[in-house]
């Protein structure tokens, strides 16, 4: 059994070039709510034609960060820059923003087209431009055949798509979405993913919060892991997995009882990270799935009572676990 060594520090993924050209730049954002620190020195960037996904457990600060990015929440300190200006201080900057909240912001008794007409007028789209902008939105959302149907008759996935394309009527450069696929089925999620990829291809910068690790791996150019209001890790999904595991696999060892001090030291020296207060350990290993017997013997030799050994292909959750020693609890 060959254990991987401990991780070297992750390479810094934000360059001065990125900062200069970013559509959205969040720098050292700090926010306290009800006496609790919700965001603690958060930095994040979104460039044109890029999808950045915010990942983290409930209470990590994802929704607060999104509200700060669009100017709805004032940070205690730090700076927010959208297309060269602060959206809170310069109202004209907000025109470059599209925002899709987690809760559906639609009028259920109006038709699809009537909703788009209403939102278009709210967003300041001119009377001359509104008809073709609506046609464009219907095409983007694959909703043209449903234009005259009342929103209350639509499926959850259709409503989500309508909510997204409605936020694009004023032709923003940056789109912010809070859990855009929550509560929708697999087919609806695929349609939304395809829509977001099309928007990225047109140069729109996209920032998404999600609990869905598969969604992040599928869509993201970069992921940002938030935990307790801090950025714990960020980078391209494949690069993060490659950095943590190389060509190896993920090993999860569950013990029958908590490791003592000497056993914990032995596991740590083998490059494993403790979970569940020492009942489970995670790390990276070389070898095939058929080598489990050898791995069991190695752990037994260290005096460990092994309840279960799992070996699997690594993913983003494993990356987060190895780097932080924390579970996402999504």
C-alpha positions in Angstrom: 0.0 0.0 0.0 1.4 3.4 -1.0 0.1 6.4 0.7 0.5 9.8 -0.9 2.5 12.3 1.1 0.9 15.4 2.7 -0.2 18.2 0.4 2.1 21.0 -0.6 0.5 24.4 -0.6 -1.9 25.1 -3.4 -0.7 27.5 -6.1 -2.1 31.0 -5.9 -4.7 31.2 -8.7 -5.4 34.9 -8.8 -3.0 37.0 -10.9 -2.8 40.7 -11.3 -4.0 40.3 -14.9 -7.1 38.6 -13.5 -7.8 41.4 -11.1 -7.3 44.1 -13.8 -9.8 42.4 -16.2 -12.3 41.0 -13.8 -16.0 41.9 -14.2 -16.4 41.3 -10.5 -13.8 41.9 -7.8 -14.5 41.2 -4.2 -11.5 42.3 -2.0 -11.2 41.6 1.8 -15.0 41.5 2.3 -16.0 41.5 6.0 -19.6 41.4 7.2 -21.0 40.9 10.7 -24.7 40.2 11.2 -26.3 39.9 14.6 -22.9 40.0 16.3 -21.7 37.1 14.2 -18.9 37.3 11.6 -20.6 36.0 8.4 -17.8 37.0 5.9 -14.2 37.3 7.1 -11.8 38.8 4.6 -13.2 37.2 1.4 -11.5 37.7 -1.9 -13.1 36.5 -5.2 -13.0 37.3 -8.9 -15.2 36.6 -11.9 -14.0 37.3 -15.4 -15.9 37.6 -18.7 -16.9 34.3 -20.2 -16.2 32.5 -16.9 -18.4 30.5 -14.5 -17.3 30.7 -10.9 -19.1 28.5 -8.3 -19.3 29.2 -4.6 -19.4 26.0 -2.6 -19.8 25.6 1.1 -22.0 24.3 3.9 -25.2 26.1 5.1 -24.1 29.2 7.0 -20.8 29.5 5.2 -21.8 33.0 3.9 -22.5 32.2 0.3 -25.9 34.1 0.0 -24.5 37.0 2.0 -21.5 37.2 -0.4 -23.8 37.2 -3.4 -25.9 40.0 -1.9 -22.8 42.0 -1.2 -21.6 41.4 -4.8 -24.8 42.9 -6.3 -24.9 45.9 -3.9 -27.8 44.8 -1.8 -25.7 44.3 1.3 -23.2 46.8 2.5 -19.9 45.2 3.7 -18.4 46.4 7.0 -15.1 46.6 5.2 -13.5 45.7 1.9 -14.4 46.7 -1.6 -16.8 45.5 -4.3 -16.1 46.4 -7.9 -18.4 45.5 -10.8 -17.3 46.6 -14.3 -15.1 49.3 -12.7 -17.4 50.7 -10.1 -19.2 50.0 -6.8 -22.8 49.0 -7.4 -23.9 50.5 -4.1 -22.4 53.9 -4.7 -23.0 54.1 -8.5 -26.6 53.1 -9.5 -25.6 53.0 -13.2 -23.2 50.2 -12.5 -26.2 47.9 -11.6 -27.2 47.9 -15.2 -24.3 45.5 -15.8 -25.8 43.1 -13.2 -28.3 40.3 -13.5 -29.5 38.7 -10.3 -31.5 35.5 -9.9 -32.5 34.8 -6.3 -33.1 31.4 -4.8 -36.8 32.1 -4.4 -38.6 32.5 -7.7 -39.3 36.1 -8.5 -42.2 35.8 -10.9 -45.8 36.8 -11.2 -47.7 33.5 -11.2 -51.0 34.8 -12.7 -49.3 36.5 -15.6 -48.2 34.6 -18.7 -44.5 34.0 -19.6 -44.5 36.8 -22.1 -46.3 39.2 -19.7 -43.7 38.5 -17.0 -40.9 39.3 -19.5 -42.7 42.5 -20.5 -43.1 43.5 -16.8 -39.5 42.8 -15.9 -38.2 44.4 -19.1 -39.9 47.7 -18.2 -38.6 47.5 -14.6 -35.1 47.1 -15.9 -35.3 50.1 -18.2 -35.4 48.3 -21.5 -36.7 50.8 -24.1 -40.0 50.3 -25.8 -38.2 49.9 -29.1 -35.9 47.1 -27.8 -38.3 45.3 -25.6 -40.1 43.1 -28.2 -36.9 41.6 -29.7 -35.3 41.3 -26.2 -38.4 39.2 -25.2 -38.1 37.1 -28.3 -34.4 36.5 -27.5 -35.3 35.6 -23.9 -37.9 33.1 -25.0 -35.4 31.5 -27.4 -32.6 31.4 -24.8 -34.9 29.7 -22.3 -36.6 27.3 -24.8 -39.9 28.9 -23.8 -41.2 30.2 -27.1 -44.0 27.6 -27.3 -45.0 28.5 -23.7 -45.1 32.3 -24.2 -48.9 32.6 -23.6 -49.1 30.2 -20.7 -49.6 31.4 -17.1 -46.5 30.9 -15.0 -48.5 29.0 -12.3 -49.0 26.2 -14.9 -45.3 25.7 -15.6 -43.1 23.1 -14.1 -40.4 24.1 -11.6 -37.6 23.8 -14.2 -39.5 26.0 -16.7 -40.0 28.6 -14.0 -36.3 28.5 -13.2 -35.4 29.1 -16.8 -37.8 31.9 -17.1 -36.4 33.5 -14.0 -32.9 33.3 -15.5 -33.7 34.7 -18.9 -35.8 37.5 -17.3 -32.7 38.7 -15.5 -30.9 39.0 -18.9 -33.4 41.3 -20.6 -31.3 44.4 -20.0 -28.2 42.6 -21.4 -26.0 42.5 -18.3 -22.3 41.6 -18.4 -22.4 39.7 -15.1 -25.0 37.2 -13.9 -25.4 36.2 -10.2 -27.4 33.1 -9.3 -28.4 31.8 -5.9 -29.0 28.0 -6.0 -30.4 28.1 -9.6 -31.3 24.4 -9.8 -32.7 23.8 -6.3 -35.9 21.8 -6.4 -35.8 20.8 -10.1 -35.5 17.4 -11.7 -32.5 16.0 -13.6 -33.7 17.0 -17.0 -34.6 20.5 -16.0 -31.1 20.8 -14.4 -29.5 19.8 -17.7 -31.4 22.4 -19.6 -30.4 25.1 -17.1 -26.7 24.0 -17.3 -26.9 24.2 -21.1 -28.3 27.7 -20.9 -25.5 28.8 -18.5 -22.9 27.4 -20.9 -24.4 29.3 -23.8 -24.3 32.5 -21.7 -20.7 31.9 -20.9 -19.9 31.3 -24.5 -21.3 34.8 -25.2 -18.9 36.4 -22.8 -21.2 36.8 -19.8 -19.5 36.3 -16.4 -21.4 34.0 -14.0 -21.3 33.6 -10.3 -23.3 30.8 -8.8 -23.9 29.5 -5.3 -24.8 25.8 -5.0 -24.8 22.8 -2.7 -24.4 20.5 -5.7 -20.8 19.3 -6.1 -21.6 17.5 -9.3 -23.0 20.7 -10.7 -19.8 22.6 -9.7 -17.6 20.0 -11.3 -19.6 20.0 -14.5 -20.0 23.8 -14.9 -17.2 25.7 -13.1 -14.1 27.2 -14.6 -13.2 27.9 -10.9 -14.7 26.9 -7.6 -14.4 28.9 -4.4 -14.9 26.9 -1.1 -16.3 29.0 1.7 -16.4 27.8 5.3 -17.3 29.9 8.3 -17.1 33.0 6.2 -13.6 32.4 4.9 -12.3 31.2 1.5 -10.6 28.0 2.3 -9.7 26.9 -1.2 -10.2 28.1 -4.8 -9.1 27.0 -8.3 -10.2 25.0 -11.3 -11.8 21.7 -10.3 -9.5 19.5 -12.3 -6.4 21.3 -11.1 -7.5 21.1 -7.4 -8.2 17.3 -7.7 -4.9 16.8 -9.6 -3.0 18.7 -6.9 -4.5 16.7 -4.1 -4.5 13.2 -5.6 -2.3 13.2 -8.7 -3.2 10.0 -10.4 -4.1 8.3 -7.2 -7.4 7.4 -5.7 -9.2 8.6 -2.6 -9.0 6.3 0.5 -11.5 6.6 3.4 -10.8 4.5 6.5 -13.6 4.1 9.1 -12.4 2.8 12.5 -14.3 0.8 15.0 -13.2 3.2 17.7 -11.4 6.5 17.9 -7.7 6.4 17.3 -5.5 7.1 20.3 -2.6 9.5 20.2 -0.1 7.1 18.8 -2.5 5.7 16.3 -3.5 9.1 15.2 0.2 10.0 14.7 0.7 6.9 12.6 -2.3 7.7 10.4 -1.1 11.3 10.0 2.4 10.2 9.1 0.7 8.1 6.3 -0.8 11.3 4.9 -4.4 10.8 6.2 -6.6 13.5 7.6 -9.0 12.9 10.5 -12.8 13.2 10.2 -15.5 12.7 12.7 -13.1 13.4 15.5 -10.9 10.6 14.6 -13.4 7.9 13.7 -12.7 8.3 10.0 -9.6 9.3 8.0 -9.2 10.4 4.4 -6.2 10.4 2.1 -4.8 9.7 -1.3 -3.3 6.3 -2.3 -1.7 4.6 -5.2 -2.9 1.2 -6.2 -6.0 -0.5 -7.6 -9.3 -1.3 -6.0 -8.2 -5.0 -5.6 -5.5 -4.0 -3.1 -7.9 -3.6 -0.2 -6.6 -6.7 1.6 -3.1 -5.3 1.6 -4.3 -2.0 2.9 -6.2 -3.7 5.7 -3.1 -5.7 6.8 -1.1 -2.5 6.9 -3.6 -0.8 9.1 -4.0 -3.8 11.3 -0.2 -3.9 11.8 -0.5 -0.3 13.2 -2.9 -1.7 15.8 -6.0 0.0 14.3 -9.5 -1.6 14.4 -10.7 -1.0 10.9 -14.5 -1.1 10.4 -14.5 -0.2 6.7 -12.2 0.8 3.9 -13.5 2.7 0.8 -11.5 3.5 -2.3 -13.0 5.7 -5.0 -12.2 8.2 -7.7 -11.5 11.6 -6.1 -13.9 14.5 -6.4 -14.3 18.0 -5.1 -15.7 16.9 -1.7 -12.6 14.9 -1.1 -10.4 17.9 -2.0 -12.2 20.0 0.5 -11.9 17.3 3.2 -8.2 16.8 2.7 -7.3 20.4 2.6 -9.5 21.6 5.5 -10.2 18.5 7.5 -13.9 19.6 7.5 -16.9 18.0 6.0 -19.2 20.1 3.8 -22.5 18.8 5.4 -24.3 19.9 2.2 
